[in-house]
Amino acid sequence: MQERIPFTRRSPWLMTICMVFFLGFGFSVQAKPSVADWTLNTVDGGTINYHETLAKGPVVISFWATWCRPCLKEMPHLNRLAGEYKGQITFLAVNTDNSKSVAKVAPFLSSKGYDNLIVPMDTGAVLTSLLQVGGIVPFLLIVDAQGREVYRHVGYKEGDEEELQQEIEKLLAHQAADIKVETGKPQWAEAVSATDKFKYSFSTETEKEIFENWLDVSYQLGSFRTGIMLNSQAPSEEGNRRNEIVHRFFEFNSGPTDVRVGHFHGLFGRGLVFNSYEDRVVRIDTRLDGIMASTRQGRLSATAFSGTPSVRALDIRGADAEYNVLGNLFLGGSGLTYRSDNGPNATNEVFREWVGSFRVRHHFGFGDFYVEQGFKTGYEFDRTTDEADDGSAFYGNLNLYHGPFSISWENSYYRRFRVVQNADGKTTLNRPPSLAREFTWTLLNRAPHNLNSDDEKGNNLDIMYSDDHGWTLLASGARLLDLEDEVVYELAFASVKKSGLGPFRATAGFGYQDNEGLRQSIVGELIWLVDQTHSWTLQVEHQHVRLGGGFGFDDGAYDVDWFKLEYETAPRWAFAGIFEMNNKYDEQRELEGDDNKGPFPAGQISYTISRGGSINLWGGSRQAGFLCSGGVCKFEPAFEGVELFGLFRY
């Protein structure tokens, strides 16, 4: 591995360019509250600024995603409360879907009629990082008019909205009584925020212990903010034993301009050119170390950066700009370049690559569309052939709405479009949208499709219907091929949901997938609302798998059954029992690399702490995949043993 080039040894012209770039926009220092400011695009094509929103009064901020089952249960209550307290409190339902699923957000909201909520789009995880959400959704907090947190809650259980409404009433009562908070310089406790996330596990198979802790601390003083994240491993899953600072930064915000020095992530457009992100569970962290600056001036927004990946000696420069041409019509462009002393074929020749894209997005009365065209070219300076390392990419999305109906269509074409391969040792620095849908069901996510941005094209179509009688219908289909027209993934899925069945809610669905074998799934969920804060949930999933991809390629078939029974008492406790079994033959286990025959029983006890924390005790065995339990959704690796994990807010 080559020596990494420290930021302090880079060319001095970089800082000069950044300063000239932003001074040219009329950089000015303004008096701001002692809380961080931010601006995000909203789902309807507008923008939302935090300080401007605070000037109107208290704010409720909720983080959610379309693939998160507890989030979808919470949304109608947030929309109802937003209507009841309209003019007194602003409700921001911050969407955290990544580039893979963000196209489904607007059709979902339109079909559901959640028109009381303002929905900022945090596709690049800017706000989730700022507020230390830590990758857990749903996640909710209430902020008073001075910008200080008065309530924070992790997860959602049926009935959590009762405590939320009580906290809102308490805040409004204080406000009506004119109980003021001293102003001036922020106190230490007000300026510092810290979140601690930990996980301990003991494997009964290997008798191996794992303990990891992530401490995220930031300090805010006026327009300045600084922070670090300390990762303690004693040991980690890889066997490392160390304490290390994995993120550190210094940030200055003045009005519409933000400058950050140190570690940073980012997103241009929908990720065709640049999409740097972190996922602690699957060990992905494509952060860069350098400087990033962003500004919004009238109709123009722009970002520029220079940085180095964590494990590669590359100097990467990037820039993005978007202009509001008229109404909700936006034109944008992105560019990125880097130079390497090793060519793409492990040669010793100097290699430079240029990547760029142009995009247009528009929101109109009955829908929206997004189109982006990308190009890539690279040369080895001592190469004897004139052939360039060229690539191209296209992504398009069209959404249409009419009353309770919504339609979403996506199209993609990717040819040799991996940008900065192995930016963190295994992941590229770009992540174009994948058209394989993310589900709220466990078995349907068991064999996810991995995007091949060098050789893939396809289409995806979703149709949704929701009415005032509690019916929700969804039909989804996708077909992805390589550039030789060989099918690499197919999906057909349909579901129906009915609420308002007295104290019951019911959901049923059927899915067909051709990916790592032919998979046919039947899923269902029944919820019994005992009273306002107590509920039972039964989830049943069955999947029939034929290995080899279908008829003519049959390596045998087997069945998988997955059950979960959960009892929740809001806002504190949740108890879940999970059971999975299959009838695989030994030859099939060997083919799939599965040594555990099962069955897989497990239990979990979750307790939600006031001030936005939670403690979870889990025991048993499981297969790898997404699990929703205890009010939150997250990815879990295959495991057998005992786990204790939690989140604390200081």
Secondary structure, 3 states (H helix, E strand, C coil): CCCCCCHHHCCCHHHHHHHHHHHCCCCCCCCCCCCCCCEEEECCCCEEEHHHHHCCCCEEEEEECCCCHHHHHHHHHHHHHHHHCCCCCEEEEEECCCCCCHHHHHHHHHHHCCCCCECEECCCCHHHHHCCCCCCECEEEEECCCCCEEEEEECCCCCHHHHHHHHHHHHHHHHHCCCCCCCCCCCHHHHEEEEEEEEEEEECCCCCEEEEEEEEEEEEECCEEEEEEEEEECCCCCCCCEEEEEEEEEEEEECCEEEEEEEECEECCCCCCCEECEECCCCEECCEEEEEEEEEECCEEEEEEEEEECCCCCEEEEEEEEEEEECCEEEEEEEEEEEECCCCCCCCCCEEEEEEEEEEEEEECCEEEEEEEEEEEEEECCCCCCCCCCEEEEEEEEEEEECCEEEEEEEEEEECCCCCCCCCCCCCCCCCCCCCCCCCCCHHHCCCCCCCCCEEEEEEEEEEEECCCCEEEEEEEEEEECCCCCEEEEEEEEEEEEEEECCEEEEEEEEEEECCCEEEEEEEEEEEECCCCEEEEEEEEEEEEECCCCCCCCCCEEEEEEEEEEEEECCCEEEEEEEEEECCCHHHHHHHCCCCCCCEEEEEEEEEECCCEEEEEEEEEECCEEEEECCEEEEECCEEEEEEEEEEEC
